[in-house]
Amino acid sequence: MQGQRTTPDGQVADAVKGNWVDIHAPAWSRPYLRLSRADRPIGTWLLLLPCWWGLALAMLTHQDARWQDLWIFVGCGFGAWLMRGAGCTWNDITDRDFDGRVERTRSRPIPSGQVSVKGAVAWMGLQALVAFGILLTFNGTAIAMGVLSLVPVLVYPFAKRFTWWPQVFLGLAFNWGAMLAWVAHSGRLETPALVLYVAGMAWTLFYDTIYAHQDTEDDALIGVKSTARLFGSQSPMWLRRFLVATVCLMGLAVILALQPAAPMLALALALCGPWAMGWHMTWQLRHFDAEDNNRLLMLFRKNRDTGLIPLIFLGAALFV
C-alpha cells in the first residue's frame, strides 16, 4: 500500500480508478463528493439493497403492488445515496485523527486537508436534510423508523473504540432499510421484516470482516478494534458461520412472509435467492486471503452482486 497517498489532484487511495468524481465532477465539488464516498459506490449499494429486499418481500407478502411502491423504490435509491454520504461524512469527522494514522485512509478529505471539519459538518447536514425531505413522502410509521435509524448511525463510528464487534453496529445501521421499506409499503412492522433485518446483519458481518482485514496492522498500532483483529487466523471459520446465518435467516424470512398464502412457485423462486446468494458468498470464501489487500477489496466490492442475487429472485416471484 505504500505510495497510495493523496495524489496531486486529491484522489483517495482506495477509490475506484477512473471514477466519475475524479474525471467529470467540478473541481470545487470533488472533496465533498469524496467525503460522501461518491467515488466508491459499493457502500451505497450495500445500504440500498436491504431496502429493496424489504420492499419486494412486503409486496410478495401482501400480494399488492401499487404505484406508491415505485416511488418507495426510487426514494430508497436517493435516500441511500444521501444517507450513506451523510453517514460517511459523520464517520470521517469522528475518525479524523485515526484516519490520518492509517495508510489506506490518510488520503481522505479531512486528514489530507481538502475539507475542514466545519465544512464537513455543513455538508453532512445538507445531505441529511434532503434525505429527510424524501422520508417525509412516506407514511408516518416509516418516518418514525427513519428518524430512529439515526441512533445506530451516530453510534457506529465510536463502536470500534469500545467493542471488538463494531461490524454489528454497522449491520444495525446498514440494514435498517429492510424494515423501513417494509413499513413504507405495509404501514406496520412484521416478523418477516425483522428476520430479514437480522439476515442482513449477518451478511454485513461477512463482508465487513473481509474489508477490515485490510487495516489489521494499522488498527493494532492505534488500538482500533474489529472482528478481523478478533478472529485473526480463524476468520475463514467465522465467515462460514456468517454465510450460513445469512442464508438460513433470509430463507426463514421468505417462508414466514409467503406461507401459506403465496403460490408454491413464488415461494420456490423466492427461496432460490438466499440459496444462490450463499453460493456467491462461498465463492468469496474460497478466494479469501487475509494477506492480499487487493483481493480483499475486490471481494468486498463483489458484495454488490451478492446482494442483487436475492433481489432478482424476489422480483421474479412477484410476477408469478
C-alpha positions as a printed Julia matrix, in Angstrom:
320×3 Matrix{Float64}:
   0.0     0.0     0.0
   2.99    2.34    0.12
   2.77    5.2    -2.31
  -1.04    5.25   -2.4
  -1.45    8.5    -0.53
  -3.21   11.61   -1.79
  -2.34   12.33   -5.39
  -1.84   15.93   -6.59
  -5.48   16.25   -7.6
  -6.75   14.85   -4.3
  -7.8    11.34   -5.32
  -8.4     8.94   -2.43
  -6.22    5.85   -2.22
  -8.93    3.17   -2.28
 -11.31    4.89   -4.71
 -12.42    3.12   -7.87
  -9.93    4.04  -10.56
 -11.35    6.29  -13.26
 -14.49    7.06  -11.24
 -16.83    9.86  -12.32
 -15.93   12.12   -9.4
 -12.24   12.28  -10.31
 -12.95   12.72  -14.02
 -16.24   14.57  -14.52
 -17.28   16.33  -11.29
 -16.49   20.07  -11.0
 -13.2    20.59   -9.18
 -14.8    22.52   -6.29
 -17.2    19.64   -5.55
 -14.73   16.78   -5.59
 -13.55   16.95   -1.94
 -17.16   16.88   -0.72
 -18.18   14.07   -3.06
 -15.13   12.11   -1.9
 -16.21   12.76    1.67
 -19.54   11.13    0.76
 -17.71    8.21   -0.89
 -19.31    9.03   -4.25
 -16.07    7.78   -5.79
 -16.62    4.43   -4.01
 -20.23    3.44   -4.81
 -20.19   -0.01   -3.2
 -21.32    1.39    0.16
 -24.44    2.91   -1.38
 -25.32   -0.47   -2.89
 -24.81   -2.21    0.46
 -27.14    0.29    2.14
 -29.71    0.25   -0.65
 -30.1    -3.46   -1.36
 -31.67   -4.37    2.02
 -34.23   -1.6     1.35
 -35.2    -3.21   -1.93
 -35.27   -6.67   -0.31
 -37.72   -5.38    2.27
 -39.94   -3.7    -0.3
 -40.04   -6.72   -2.61
 -40.75   -9.15    0.22
 -43.51   -6.9     1.59
 -45.14   -6.74   -1.84
 -44.99  -10.53   -2.07
 -46.4   -10.96    1.41
 -49.4    -8.68    0.94
 -49.94   -9.62   -2.72
 -50.4    -5.98   -3.71
 -48.29   -3.73   -5.89
 -49.18   -0.04   -6.0
 -47.82    3.0    -7.81
 -46.59    4.22   -4.44
 -44.21    1.26   -4.39
 -42.44    2.65   -7.44
 -41.77    5.86   -5.52
 -40.61    3.86   -2.48
 -38.19    2.03   -4.78
 -36.84    5.28   -6.25
 -36.95    7.18   -2.97
 -34.9     4.48   -1.26
 -32.3     4.89   -4.01
 -31.94    8.63   -3.49
 -32.18    8.25    0.28
 -29.49    5.56    0.4
 -27.09    7.74   -1.62
 -27.71   10.74    0.62
 -27.66    8.94    3.96
 -24.63    6.88    3.03
 -22.94   10.18    2.21
 -24.07   11.8     5.46
 -23.04    8.74    7.46
 -19.61    8.56    5.85
 -19.13   12.28    6.48
 -20.01   11.75   10.15
 -17.65    8.78   10.27
 -14.79   10.83    8.83
 -15.45   13.7    11.24
 -15.25   11.42   14.27
 -12.36    9.35   12.88
 -10.23   12.2    11.52
  -7.37   11.57   13.96
  -7.4     7.8    13.37
  -7.64    8.19    9.59
  -4.52   10.31    9.5
  -2.54    7.45   11.05
  -3.75    4.65    8.74
  -2.11    4.22    5.33
  -5.33    3.41    3.46
  -7.35    6.3     4.91
  -4.92    9.19    5.35
  -5.75   10.44    1.84
  -9.4    11.06    2.78
 -10.55   14.69    2.51
 -10.4    15.7     6.19
  -7.0    14.24    7.25
  -5.48   15.31    3.92
  -6.7    18.88    4.42
  -9.1    19.06    1.46
 -12.13   19.77    3.67
 -12.32   21.48    7.08
 -14.3    19.97    9.94
 -16.78   22.88    9.79
 -17.22   22.34    6.05
 -17.77   18.63    6.64
 -20.43   19.3     9.3
 -22.29   21.65    6.94
 -22.11   19.09    4.1
 -23.37   16.33    6.39
 -26.3    18.48    7.48
 -27.24   19.32    3.89
 -27.3    15.67    2.85
 -29.31   14.64    5.9
 -31.81   17.46    5.35
 -32.51   16.45    1.74
 -32.83   12.8     2.79
 -35.32   13.82    5.47
 -37.37   15.6     2.82
 -37.61   12.32    0.89
 -38.52   10.44    4.08
 -41.44   12.82    4.65
 -43.1    11.46    1.48
 -43.52    8.04    3.17
 -46.17    7.09    5.74
 -45.94    8.16    9.37
 -44.63    4.84   10.68
 -41.85    4.82    8.07
 -40.94    8.39    9.01
 -40.6     7.34   12.65
 -38.48    4.35   11.6
 -36.26    6.64    9.55
 -35.68    9.02   12.43
 -34.93    6.09   14.75
 -32.3     4.82   12.29
 -30.09    7.77   13.27
 -29.24    6.06   16.57
 -27.03    3.27   15.13
 -25.64    5.7    12.54
 -24.47    8.06   15.27
 -23.06    5.28   17.46
 -21.21    3.26   14.79
 -18.05    5.4    14.43
 -17.38    5.04   18.16
 -18.04    1.28   18.32
 -14.52    0.25   17.33
 -13.24    2.09   20.4
 -15.2     0.04   22.94
 -16.02   -3.34   21.31
 -14.36   -5.99   19.17
 -17.63   -6.24   17.25
 -18.07   -2.82   15.56
 -19.39   -4.66   12.5
 -22.54   -5.46   14.5
 -23.23   -1.74   14.81
 -22.55   -1.29   11.1
 -25.05   -4.07   10.43
 -27.63   -2.37   12.63
 -27.28    0.82   10.59
 -26.81   -0.56    7.08
 -29.73   -2.99    7.11
 -32.31   -0.72    8.73
 -33.8    -0.1     5.3
 -35.13   -3.67    5.17
 -37.57   -2.72    7.93
 -38.14    0.85    6.76
 -39.09   -0.12    3.21
 -41.36   -2.89    4.5
 -43.13   -0.37    6.74
 -43.3     2.19    3.92
 -45.27   -0.38    1.91
 -47.42   -2.01    4.6
 -47.69    0.63    7.3
 -46.59   -1.75   10.05
 -43.53   -3.72   11.12
 -43.96   -7.5    10.9
 -41.92  -10.55   11.85
 -40.53  -11.37    8.36
 -39.05   -7.86    8.13
 -37.3    -8.31   11.48
 -35.86  -11.67   10.42
 -34.74  -10.17    7.11
 -33.05   -7.37    9.06
 -31.06   -9.87   11.13
 -30.13  -11.78    7.95
 -28.73   -8.55    6.56
 -26.72   -8.04    9.74
 -25.13  -11.48    9.3
 -24.27  -10.54    5.72
 -22.69   -7.29    6.94
 -20.55   -9.22    9.41
 -19.4   -11.33    6.48
 -18.42   -8.6     4.06
 -17.13   -6.06    6.56
 -14.89   -8.58    8.26
 -13.32   -9.17    4.86
 -12.99   -5.41    4.39
 -11.5    -4.85    7.87
  -8.65   -7.25    7.19
  -7.06   -4.53    5.04
  -6.28   -2.48    8.14
  -5.42   -5.03   10.82
  -1.77   -3.94   11.2
  -2.55   -0.23   11.43
  -5.58   -0.88   13.66
  -3.39   -2.85   16.07
  -0.89    0.03   16.26
  -3.53    2.66   17.06
  -5.75    0.45   19.24
  -8.81    0.21   16.99
 -10.88   -2.96   17.39
 -12.56   -5.05   14.67
 -13.81   -8.56   14.03
 -10.87   -9.02   11.64
  -8.43   -8.46   14.51
 -10.55  -10.53   16.9
 -10.81  -13.56   14.61
  -7.31  -13.42   13.12
  -6.41  -16.73   11.52
  -9.85  -18.11   12.43
 -11.6   -15.63   10.13
 -12.49  -18.27    7.48
 -14.37  -20.29   10.11
 -16.28  -17.2    11.28
 -17.01  -16.1     7.73
 -18.52  -19.52    7.08
 -20.75  -19.11   10.14
 -21.93  -15.71    8.93
 -22.6   -17.2     5.5
 -24.79  -19.96    6.96
 -26.61  -17.5     9.21
 -27.32  -15.18    6.27
 -28.76  -17.94    4.1
 -30.82  -19.56    6.86
 -32.25  -16.32    8.21
 -33.12  -14.96    4.78
 -34.74  -18.25    3.89
 -36.74  -18.12    7.13
 -37.86  -14.57    6.35
 -39.12  -15.7     2.96
 -41.0   -18.67    4.42
 -42.59  -16.55    7.16
 -43.61  -13.96    4.6
 -45.05  -16.21    1.91
 -46.55  -19.19    3.74
 -49.3   -20.26    3.49
 -50.93  -17.78    1.1
 -48.41  -17.39   -1.72
 -48.28  -19.73   -4.75
 -45.74  -22.53   -4.38
 -43.87  -21.35   -7.47
 -43.45  -17.89   -5.96
 -42.16  -19.43   -2.72
 -39.72  -21.65   -4.62
 -38.4   -18.74   -6.68
 -38.02  -16.53   -3.63
 -36.14  -19.29   -1.74
 -33.72  -19.64   -4.65
 -32.47  -16.15   -3.75
 -30.76  -16.94   -0.43
 -29.58  -20.28   -1.83
 -27.83  -18.6    -4.78
 -26.58  -15.81   -2.53
 -24.97  -18.44   -0.33
 -23.1   -19.89   -3.29
 -21.77  -16.45   -4.21
 -20.58  -15.97   -0.63
 -18.98  -19.43   -0.78
 -17.05  -18.3    -3.86
 -15.8   -15.29   -1.9
 -14.75  -17.5     0.99
 -12.76  -19.75   -1.35
 -10.85  -16.74   -2.65
 -10.32  -15.1     0.75
  -6.69  -14.24    1.52
  -6.14  -12.08    4.59
  -2.67  -11.07    3.37
  -3.73   -9.77   -0.05
  -5.28   -6.31    0.3
  -6.12   -6.02   -3.38
  -8.06   -9.27   -3.23
  -9.79   -8.26    0.0
 -11.01   -5.03   -1.61
 -12.11   -6.91   -4.73
 -14.11   -9.42   -2.68
 -15.71   -6.67   -0.62
 -16.85   -4.87   -3.76
 -18.29   -8.1    -5.17
 -20.94   -7.97   -2.46
 -22.99   -5.69   -4.65
 -23.6    -8.75   -6.83
 -24.16  -10.87   -3.72
 -26.98   -8.6    -2.6
 -28.52   -8.29   -6.04
 -28.98  -12.07   -6.32
 -31.86  -12.46   -3.83
 -33.45   -9.27   -5.18
 -33.58  -10.76   -8.68
 -35.34  -13.88   -7.42
 -37.76  -11.87   -5.27
 -38.53   -9.73   -8.29
 -39.19  -12.81  -10.4
 -41.52  -14.19   -7.74
 -43.59  -11.0    -7.94
 -44.64  -11.95  -11.48
 -45.91  -15.41  -10.59
